[in-house]
Amino acid sequence: MSKLTDTKRAYDRLTRLLDNEKRSRRGELNDLEHFQKALDVAFYLLGWAQFEYLVRQESKGIVAQNSTSKKLERYAWKYLEENLKEYPVRKRLDLIFHENPRIRGELDKDYTVRNDAAHDYKHLPPNAVEVSEWLEKLMSIVDDFEH
């Protein structure tokens, strides 16, 4: 959890510094706006990377717990446990958030934005949530599945 917290704090600090720079250099706003977009993408991807690690750990725990069941399904869970390394992130999100389709749907949209940014070198779309707020949301989601 602390990595996401540190990431949010670093993003907020760098954004404030960039905003201060924008105020003092009114003539070079285009460059500074471009830097802001690059900063947003970088921290969005970093937040996802840290969140994905936590998702992998949480899904690993869910699978391990269910594979010890005394019911017939344990064989399916054991099979999944043996093949979990290849299990995609979206499927892991299904394991964790199957009882909360609203959060699962939001994460699916965010993951699509993440893929566009990571693989197609796109900036975050204008309708994307502010990165600091988004990191805060990830932290609260992690708090929920860690407890």
N, C-alpha and C positions, 0 to 999 in steps of 0.2 A: 504494500500500500504506500509506503514512504516514497517509492520511486515516482508514482503518479503525483503525489503531493509535491515533491521536488520539481518535477517537470512543470506543473502548473505554476509554482512560484517563480521558476526561471522564465517561463513564458510571460507572465505578468510583468516581471521586472524588465525584460527586454522590450516589451511592447511600450511600457512607460518611457523608457529611454528613447525609443524610436519616435514616439509622439512628441517628446521634448525636442528632439532633433527637427521634426517637421515644423514645429512652431518657430524655431530659430532660423531655419533655412527655407524660407517661403519659395524661393526661386527654383529649388531642386525637388519639388514634390513628386514628380514622376518617378525618379529614381527611388525615393524613399517609399512610395506606394508599392513599387515593385519589390523592394526589400521586405515590406510588411507581408506581401502575399507569399514570398518565399519562406519567411519566418512562420507564417500560419501553416503552410504545408508541412514544413519540417517538424513542427511540434505536434501537428495532427498525426503524422506518421509515427513519431516517437511515442505518443500516447497510445496509439493502436498497438505498437510493438510490445509495450509494457503490459497493456491490457490482455493481449493474446497470450502472453506468458502465463498470466494469472488464470485465464480461461483454460489453458492446457492443464494447469495444475488442478483446478477445480474439477474438470471433466475426468481427469485421471482418478481422482478420489471417488467420484460418483461411480465410475466403472469398477474400481477395485472393491468398493463396498457392495455393489450389486452382484459381483461375481462370487461372493461368499454365501449367497442365498442358498437355502435348502430346497428351493422350488426348481422346476424344470427350466425356467428362464436363465438360470445361472450359466447354462452351457452357451447361450447366446452372449451373455455378458463376458464369459471367459474368452470366447472367440473375439469379441470386440477388444478386450484387454490385450490380447496377443497382437492385434492389428491396429491399435490405437494411434501409433505413430503416423500412419497414413490418413488418419481421420481428419477431414478438413475442418477449419475453424467454424464455418457456418453450422455444420453438424454438431460440433461441440456446444455451440450456443443453444442448439435445440435441446441437448441433454440438460443444460443448466437452467434454461428459461422456458421449459415446456409448460410450466404452470403460469407463466406471465407473458402471454403473446404480445402485449403492447410493447414491453421492453424489447422482446425478441425482434419485433418488426422494426423498431427504431434502430436497433443495432444492425439489422440487415441493410437498412438504407445507409447508415454510416459506413458499413463495410464496403458498399458499392462506391461511395465517395473515396474511401481509402484506396480501393483498387485503381480507380481512375487516377488518383494522385500518384500512386506508387508505380504504376505500370504505363500510364499514358502521359505522364509528366504534366498533368493538368493542375491548375490552381483550384482552390476550393470554390465551389459554386457560390454565387451571391446569396442564395437562400440557406447556405450552411450555417449552423449555429456558430456563434462566436467561440473561438477555440478555448478560451479560458472557461467559459460556461460549459462547454462540452467536456473538458477535462474534469471539471467539478462533477458533472453528471456521471462520468465513468467512475470516479471515486465513490460516489454514493451507491452505484450498482455493485461495485466490488465489496463495499461494506455489507450490503444485503446478502451476497452469497458467501461471504466469509463468516457470517454469524448464523 
